[in-house]
Amino acid sequence: MKRTDLLRKLSALGCELIRHGGNHDWYQNTATKVCQPIPRHREIKENLAKSIIKKLS
């Protein structure tokens, strides 16, 4: 999955960027207050993307 597609899905779920890390950006769901790191690669493996979406939704 492209990183931009993943970020679009996360913003639709109500997630916001908290901070930039060394190799990851941290996003938080504003409703549930759950945080998750998002890698800065252009392509993110499908299983990882699905896991991130599941945890932040």
C-alpha positions as CSV (number, residue, x, y, z in Angstrom):
1,M,0.0,0.0,0.0
2,K,1.3,3.5,-0.8
3,R,2.0,5.6,2.3
4,T,-0.2,8.4,1.0
5,D,-3.2,6.1,0.7
6,L,-2.6,4.9,4.3
7,L,-2.5,8.4,5.6
8,R,-5.7,9.3,3.7
9,K,-7.4,6.3,5.4
10,L,-6.1,7.3,8.8
11,S,-7.3,10.9,8.4
12,A,-10.7,9.6,7.5
13,L,-10.7,7.7,10.8
14,G,-9.9,10.9,12.7
15,C,-6.2,10.4,13.2
16,E,-3.7,13.3,13.6
17,L,0.1,13.6,13.4
18,I,1.6,13.8,16.9
19,R,5.3,14.1,16.2
20,H,8.0,13.1,13.8
21,G,10.5,10.4,14.9
22,G,13.7,9.3,13.4
23,N,12.3,6.7,10.9
24,H,8.6,6.9,11.8
25,D,5.9,9.4,12.2
26,W,3.5,9.0,15.2
27,Y,-0.2,9.3,14.6
28,Q,-3.0,9.3,17.2
29,N,-6.7,8.7,17.0
30,T,-8.3,11.7,18.6
31,A,-11.3,9.7,19.8
32,T,-9.6,6.7,21.3
33,K,-6.2,8.3,22.2
34,V,-4.4,5.3,20.7
35,C,-0.9,6.1,19.2
36,Q,0.8,4.1,16.5
37,P,4.1,4.7,14.5
38,I,3.8,4.9,10.7
39,P,7.0,4.1,8.7
40,R,8.3,6.7,6.3
41,H,8.7,4.2,3.4
42,R,6.9,4.9,0.1
43,E,5.5,1.4,0.1
44,I,4.1,-0.2,3.3
45,K,3.4,-3.9,3.4
46,E,-0.3,-4.8,3.2
47,N,-0.3,-6.8,6.5
48,L,1.4,-3.9,8.4
49,A,-1.0,-1.3,6.9
50,K,-4.0,-3.5,7.9
51,S,-2.7,-3.9,11.4
52,I,-2.1,-0.1,11.7
53,I,-5.6,0.7,10.5
54,K,-7.1,-1.9,12.9
55,K,-5.3,-0.6,15.9
56,L,-6.2,3.1,15.2
57,S,-9.8,2.5,14.3
